[in-house]
Amino acid sequence: MNSTPLRVGDVIEITTERLAYGGDAIARHEGLAIFVPFAAPNERLRVRITERKKNFARAVIDSILEPSNSRREPPCQYFGSCGGCQLQHLTYPAQLEAKVGFVRDALERIGGLKWNGQIQIRHADEFRYRGRAQIKIDHLNGRVGFNRAATVEVCDIKNCPILVPELDEALQTVRLNAGDLHKKRDQSSPRSQIEIAAGESGVAVEPALQEFANSPLQRTVLGSVYRFGAATFFQANPGLLEELIEAAVGIESGNLAIDLYAGVGLFSIQLARRFNRVIGVEADKTSAEFGRENVTANGLTNIEFHQSAVDSWLKRANKTSRTRTDLMVLDPPRGGASEALSGIIESEPSRITYVSCDPTTLARDLRVLNGSGYDIAEVTAVDLFPQTYHIETIVKLARAG
């Protein structure tokens, strides 16, 4: 006799298994996968079905029958309403364990890659770490903060425990000046946002507010100076920049290193201290300009910095260059590097270091690289974003044989 199929509104009891990438816990009911936000691994729940698809369902917690040992009281009063964090209800060791699982699962399930080696995860402070953010402003309702989960509605935030203290203080200043910001922008739009970032030289916002300096920010990492703007991409967790560089660059050395999706030169400048020649490639004009400034500021003469789409640059370089590339580093945006993979493979670098903020697109691209003769040599995770499901992963590959 067949059981009655689950329907939206049904209330059932389940036991969760693990976390999925995205932060939801996974449970199974009569073979059907059920995804539950704000649940912890290995706990008994009564849940209500909110969405039913052919192969899975989504549910929300009705009550916690047997809490997991990894569950804790979320430290932030806005957790569950604000969409910025997904994992504050878990102890930090449980978060780290889950994130290693995200990486390993993506490698196996999406990449078809069986990695039996260790995945070390590097981490630092779990709060007061974020050095840049996008602050959302709802001028119609007078709200300043971050988006609610899966919506464009603004969750009004008075303070945020993951922002570095100077940005948390700056958030209050933005709240006081939200009206002036609205006057400077298209007033027909009820919402706007500003980019805000902190450096050793202070805080900057874009669009500018007179309360903050408009000059570029600066950070010193491993003896090198990096300048960047409030709206320029630069890694958001300053407390882990050294760990990230060490994981990506390490003791690499040789004649030629190429840094693709180079940003403002975070890796390029460090590579220039270990390689005879370095080429940085970055599509964004502002980032590339900062990259060239950073090369000059650090007194380096062995770096070329090109503003170009990575795939276009590779096509040109592969037609003209005969120099063997010892190391190619790529740190693409969340969508991955699929458009550049054919050019990377054609250039035949001896080694590749892939730095990724999304294990799913990373695994997809690694499958292509592995099928083209590159074997995984090392996998490292760096928890740049505690309290969220995001994880930075560094994979080192070498040409087989």
C-alpha positions as CSV (number, residue, x, y, z in Angstrom):
1,M,0.0,0.0,0.0
2,N,1.5,3.4,-1.1
3,S,1.7,6.2,1.5
4,T,0.0,9.5,0.8
5,P,2.4,11.9,-1.1
6,L,3.6,14.9,0.8
7,R,1.8,18.2,0.1
8,V,2.4,21.8,1.0
9,G,1.1,22.4,4.5
10,D,1.8,18.8,5.8
11,V,3.5,18.5,9.2
12,I,5.9,15.6,9.6
13,E,8.7,14.5,11.9
14,I,12.2,14.1,10.4
15,T,15.8,13.6,11.5
16,T,18.4,15.8,9.7
17,E,21.6,14.3,8.3
18,R,24.0,17.0,7.2
19,L,24.1,20.5,5.8
20,A,23.9,21.2,2.1
21,Y,25.8,24.0,0.3
22,G,23.5,27.0,0.8
23,G,23.1,26.3,4.6
24,D,19.9,24.2,4.7
25,A,20.0,20.9,6.5
26,I,19.0,17.7,4.6
27,A,16.6,15.1,5.8
28,R,14.8,12.2,4.1
29,H,11.2,11.2,4.4
30,E,10.3,8.0,2.6
31,G,13.3,8.5,0.3
32,L,12.4,12.1,-0.5
33,A,15.1,14.8,0.2
34,I,13.8,17.6,2.4
35,F,15.7,20.9,2.8
36,V,15.2,22.8,6.1
37,P,16.8,26.2,6.8
38,F,18.1,27.0,10.3
39,A,18.3,23.3,11.2
40,A,21.4,21.6,12.5
41,P,22.8,18.2,11.6
42,N,21.6,15.2,13.5
43,E,18.5,16.6,15.2
44,R,14.9,15.5,15.4
45,L,12.4,18.1,14.1
46,R,8.7,18.6,13.5
47,V,8.6,20.5,10.2
48,R,5.9,22.0,7.9
49,I,6.2,21.5,4.1
50,T,6.4,24.8,2.2
51,E,7.3,23.6,-1.3
52,R,7.0,20.3,-3.0
53,K,8.8,19.3,-6.2
54,K,9.1,15.9,-7.9
55,N,12.5,15.0,-6.4
56,F,12.7,17.2,-3.2
57,A,10.7,19.3,-0.8
58,R,11.4,22.3,1.4
59,A,10.2,22.8,4.9
60,V,10.4,25.1,7.9
61,I,10.9,24.2,11.5
62,D,7.6,23.8,13.5
63,S,9.4,22.6,16.6
64,I,12.7,21.1,17.7
65,L,12.1,17.8,19.3
66,E,15.7,16.8,20.0
67,P,18.3,19.5,19.3
68,S,21.7,18.8,17.9
69,N,24.8,19.0,20.0
70,S,26.0,21.6,17.5
71,R,23.1,23.9,17.9
72,R,23.6,27.2,19.8
73,E,21.6,30.4,20.5
74,P,22.3,32.8,17.5
75,P,24.4,35.8,18.8
76,C,22.7,38.3,16.5
77,Q,19.2,39.6,17.2
78,Y,18.5,39.8,13.5
79,F,19.4,36.3,12.6
80,G,16.6,34.6,10.7
81,S,15.3,37.9,9.3
82,C,18.5,39.3,7.8
83,G,19.7,37.4,4.8
84,G,23.4,38.0,5.5
85,C,24.0,35.0,7.7
86,Q,22.7,31.4,7.5
87,L,24.7,29.5,10.1
88,Q,24.8,31.5,13.4
89,H,22.7,28.8,15.0
90,L,25.6,26.4,14.8
91,T,28.8,26.3,16.9
92,Y,31.8,27.5,15.0
93,P,33.5,24.0,14.9
94,A,30.3,22.6,13.4
95,Q,30.3,25.4,10.7
96,L,33.9,24.5,9.8
97,E,33.1,20.8,9.6
98,A,30.1,21.5,7.4
99,K,32.1,23.7,5.0
100,V,34.7,21.0,4.5
101,G,31.8,18.8,3.6
102,F,30.5,21.3,1.1
103,V,33.9,21.2,-0.8
104,R,34.3,17.4,-0.7
105,D,30.7,16.9,-1.8
106,A,31.0,19.3,-4.7
107,L,34.2,17.6,-5.9
108,E,32.6,14.2,-5.9
109,R,29.0,14.9,-6.9
110,I,29.6,17.7,-9.5
111,G,33.2,17.2,-10.5
112,G,33.2,13.4,-10.4
113,L,36.5,13.7,-8.6
114,K,37.3,11.4,-5.7
115,W,39.6,13.3,-3.4
116,N,40.7,11.1,-0.5
117,G,43.3,13.5,0.7
118,Q,43.0,16.0,3.6
119,I,41.1,19.2,3.2
120,Q,42.6,21.6,5.7
121,I,40.4,24.6,6.7
122,R,42.1,27.7,7.8
123,H,40.1,30.2,10.0
124,A,40.4,33.1,12.4
125,D,37.8,35.2,14.3
126,E,34.2,34.1,13.7
127,F,32.9,37.7,14.4
128,R,34.0,41.2,13.7
129,Y,35.8,40.1,10.6
130,R,34.1,41.6,7.6
131,G,35.9,44.6,6.1
132,R,33.6,45.5,3.3
133,A,29.8,45.3,2.7
134,Q,26.9,46.5,0.6
135,I,24.4,48.4,2.7
136,K,20.9,48.5,1.4
137,I,18.6,51.5,1.9
138,D,14.8,51.5,1.6
139,H,14.0,55.2,1.4
140,L,10.3,54.6,1.3
141,N,10.2,52.9,4.7
142,G,13.3,54.4,6.2
143,R,15.2,51.1,6.6
144,V,18.9,50.7,6.4
145,G,20.7,47.3,6.5
146,F,20.9,44.2,4.4
147,N,18.4,42.3,2.3
148,R,16.1,39.8,3.8
149,A,16.8,36.2,2.7
150,A,15.7,35.5,-0.9
151,T,14.0,39.0,-1.2
152,V,14.8,42.6,-2.1
153,E,13.2,43.8,1.0
154,V,15.5,45.6,3.4
155,C,16.0,44.3,6.9
156,D,16.6,47.3,9.2
157,I,19.9,46.7,11.0
158,K,21.2,48.9,13.8
159,N,24.4,46.9,14.3
160,C,26.0,43.9,12.8
161,P,28.3,41.5,14.7
162,I,30.2,40.3,11.7
163,L,31.4,43.8,10.5
164,V,34.7,45.0,11.8
165,P,34.1,47.7,14.5
166,E,34.9,50.7,12.3
167,L,32.3,49.5,9.7
168,D,29.7,48.8,12.4
169,E,30.2,52.4,13.5
170,A,30.1,53.7,10.0
171,L,26.7,51.9,9.6
172,Q,25.3,54.3,12.1
173,T,26.6,57.3,10.1
174,V,25.0,55.9,6.9
175,R,21.7,55.6,8.7
176,L,21.9,59.3,9.8
177,N,22.7,60.3,6.2
178,A,20.3,58.1,4.3
179,G,18.2,61.0,3.3
180,D,21.1,62.9,1.7
181,L,22.1,59.8,-0.2
182,H,18.5,59.6,-1.7
183,K,18.8,63.2,-2.9
184,K,22.0,62.4,-4.8
185,R,20.5,59.4,-6.6
186,D,17.5,58.7,-8.8
187,Q,14.7,59.7,-6.5
188,S,12.2,57.7,-8.5
189,S,13.8,54.5,-7.1
190,P,12.6,53.6,-3.6
191,R,15.8,51.7,-2.9
192,S,19.5,52.2,-3.2
193,Q,22.7,50.8,-1.9
194,I,26.2,52.0,-1.0
195,E,29.5,50.2,-1.0
196,I,31.4,50.5,2.3
197,A,34.9,49.3,3.1
198,A,37.6,49.7,5.8
199,G,41.3,49.9,5.5
200,E,44.3,50.9,7.6
201,S,43.6,54.5,6.4
202,G,40.0,54.6,7.5
203,V,36.6,54.0,6.0
204,A,35.4,54.8,2.5
205,V,31.9,54.7,0.9
206,E,30.6,54.9,-2.6
207,P,28.7,57.0,-3.4
208,A,30.7,59.4,-1.3
209,L,29.5,60.9,2.0
210,Q,31.4,63.9,3.4
211,E,31.8,62.1,6.7
212,F,34.2,59.7,5.0
213,A,37.4,60.4,3.1
214,N,37.2,59.8,-0.6
215,S,40.9,58.8,-1.0
216,P,41.7,55.1,-1.7
217,L,42.0,52.7,1.2
218,Q,45.1,50.8,2.0
219,R,46.1,47.5,3.6
220,T,49.6,46.1,4.2
221,V,49.8,42.3,3.8
222,L,53.1,40.3,4.2
223,G,55.0,43.5,3.8
224,S,53.3,44.6,0.6
225,V,51.0,47.6,0.2
226,Y,47.6,47.3,-1.5
227,R,45.4,50.2,-2.4
228,F,41.8,49.8,-3.4
229,G,38.5,51.7,-3.4
230,A,35.2,51.2,-1.6
231,A,33.6,49.7,-4.7
232,T,36.7,47.8,-5.9
233,F,36.8,44.1,-5.3
234,F,39.2,43.2,-2.5
235,Q,38.9,40.2,-0.1
236,A,36.5,41.1,2.7
237,N,38.2,39.4,5.6
238,P,41.5,41.2,6.4
239,G,42.3,38.8,9.2
240,L,42.8,35.9,6.8
241,L,44.6,37.6,3.9
242,E,48.0,36.2,4.9
243,E,46.5,32.7,5.2
244,L,44.8,33.0,1.8
245,I,48.0,34.1,0.1
246,E,50.0,31.4,1.8
247,A,47.5,28.8,0.7
248,A,47.5,30.1,-2.9
249,V,51.1,31.1,-3.4
250,G,53.0,29.2,-0.7
251,I,56.5,28.3,-1.7
252,E,55.8,28.4,-5.5
253,S,58.7,29.8,-7.6
254,G,60.0,29.7,-11.1
255,N,60.4,31.8,-14.2
256,L,56.9,32.8,-15.3
257,A,53.6,33.1,-13.3
258,I,50.3,34.3,-14.8
259,D,47.6,35.7,-12.5
260,L,44.2,35.6,-14.1
261,Y,41.3,37.6,-12.7
262,A,44.0,39.4,-10.8
263,G,41.9,42.2,-9.2
264,V,44.1,44.8,-7.6
265,G,47.1,42.4,-7.6
266,L,46.6,40.5,-4.3
267,F,48.4,37.4,-5.7
268,S,50.4,39.1,-8.5
269,I,52.5,41.2,-6.1
270,Q,53.3,38.2,-3.9
271,L,54.1,36.1,-6.9
272,A,56.5,38.8,-8.1
273,R,58.7,38.1,-5.1
274,R,59.0,34.4,-6.1
275,F,59.1,34.4,-9.9
276,N,61.3,36.1,-12.4
277,R,58.3,37.4,-14.3
278,V,54.6,37.9,-13.5
279,I,51.7,38.8,-15.8
280,G,48.4,40.0,-14.2
281,V,45.2,40.0,-16.2
282,E,42.0,41.8,-15.0
283,A,38.9,42.9,-16.9
284,D,37.7,45.6,-14.6
285,K,39.2,49.0,-15.5
286,T,39.3,50.4,-11.9
287,S,40.8,47.2,-10.4
288,A,43.4,47.1,-13.2
289,E,44.4,50.7,-12.5
290,F,44.7,50.0,-8.8
291,G,46.8,46.9,-9.8
292,R,49.3,49.0,-11.7
293,E,49.4,51.5,-8.9
294,N,50.1,48.7,-6.4
295,V,52.9,47.4,-8.6
296,T,54.6,50.8,-8.6
297,A,53.9,51.4,-4.9
298,N,55.7,48.2,-4.0
299,G,58.7,49.0,-6.3
300,L,58.3,45.9,-8.5
301,T,59.6,45.9,-12.0
302,N,58.9,42.3,-13.0
303,I,55.1,42.6,-13.3
304,E,53.0,43.3,-16.4
305,F,49.4,44.3,-15.7
306,H,46.9,43.9,-18.5
307,Q,43.3,45.2,-18.5
308,S,41.5,42.6,-20.6
309,A,38.8,39.9,-20.4
310,V,40.7,36.8,-19.5
311,D,39.5,34.6,-22.4
312,S,40.4,37.3,-24.9
313,W,43.9,37.8,-23.4
314,L,44.5,34.1,-23.4
315,K,43.6,33.8,-27.1
316,R,46.1,36.6,-28.0
317,A,48.8,35.2,-25.7
318,N,48.5,31.7,-27.0
319,K,49.1,32.9,-30.6
320,T,52.2,34.9,-29.8
321,S,53.9,33.5,-26.7
322,R,56.4,30.6,-26.7
323,T,57.4,31.0,-23.0
324,R,56.5,28.1,-20.8
325,T,54.2,29.1,-17.9
326,D,55.4,27.6,-14.6
327,L,52.3,28.6,-12.6
328,M,48.9,29.9,-13.6
329,V,46.7,31.3,-10.8
330,L,43.1,32.0,-11.4
331,D,40.6,33.6,-8.9
332,P,37.4,34.0,-11.0
333,P,34.1,35.5,-9.8
334,R,31.4,33.2,-8.4
335,G,30.4,32.0,-11.9
336,G,33.7,30.3,-12.4
337,A,36.1,30.3,-15.3
338,S,34.3,28.2,-18.0
339,E,34.9,30.8,-20.7
340,A,38.7,30.7,-20.1
341,L,39.3,27.0,-19.6
342,S,40.1,26.2,-23.3
343,G,42.7,29.0,-23.3
344,I,44.2,27.9,-20.0
345,I,44.5,24.3,-21.3
346,E,45.9,25.4,-24.6
347,S,48.6,27.4,-22.8
348,E,49.7,24.2,-21.0
349,P,50.9,25.7,-17.7
350,S,53.0,23.2,-15.6
351,R,50.9,24.0,-12.5
352,I,47.6,25.6,-11.8
353,T,46.2,27.1,-8.6
354,Y,42.5,27.7,-8.7
355,V,41.0,30.0,-6.0
356,S,37.3,29.8,-5.8
357,C,34.4,31.3,-3.8
358,D,31.9,28.7,-5.0
359,P,32.7,25.0,-4.7
360,T,30.0,24.1,-7.2
361,T,31.5,26.1,-10.1
362,L,35.0,25.1,-8.9
363,A,34.1,21.4,-9.2
364,R,32.6,21.9,-12.6
365,D,35.8,23.6,-13.9
366,L,38.1,21.1,-12.2
367,R,36.3,18.3,-14.0
368,V,37.4,19.9,-17.3
369,L,40.9,20.5,-16.2
370,N,41.2,17.0,-14.8
371,G,40.0,15.6,-18.1
372,S,42.7,17.6,-19.9
373,G,45.6,16.1,-17.9
374,Y,45.7,18.0,-14.6
375,D,45.6,16.1,-11.4
376,I,44.7,17.6,-8.0
377,A,47.7,17.8,-5.7
378,E,46.2,19.8,-2.8
379,V,42.9,21.1,-1.5
380,T,42.7,23.9,1.1
381,A,39.7,25.8,2.4
382,V,39.8,29.2,4.0
383,D,36.8,30.4,6.0
384,L,36.6,34.0,4.8
385,F,32.9,34.2,5.7
386,P,32.0,32.7,9.1
387,Q,28.3,32.5,9.9
388,T,27.5,32.1,6.2
389,Y,27.6,29.1,3.9
390,H,30.3,30.6,1.7
391,I,33.7,29.1,1.7
392,E,36.9,30.0,-0.2
393,T,38.7,27.0,-1.7
394,I,42.2,26.7,-3.1
395,V,43.0,23.8,-5.3
396,K,46.5,23.1,-6.6
397,L,46.9,21.0,-9.8
398,A,49.8,19.7,-11.7
399,R,50.1,18.3,-15.2
400,A,49.9,14.5,-15.1
401,G,53.2,12.7,-15.9
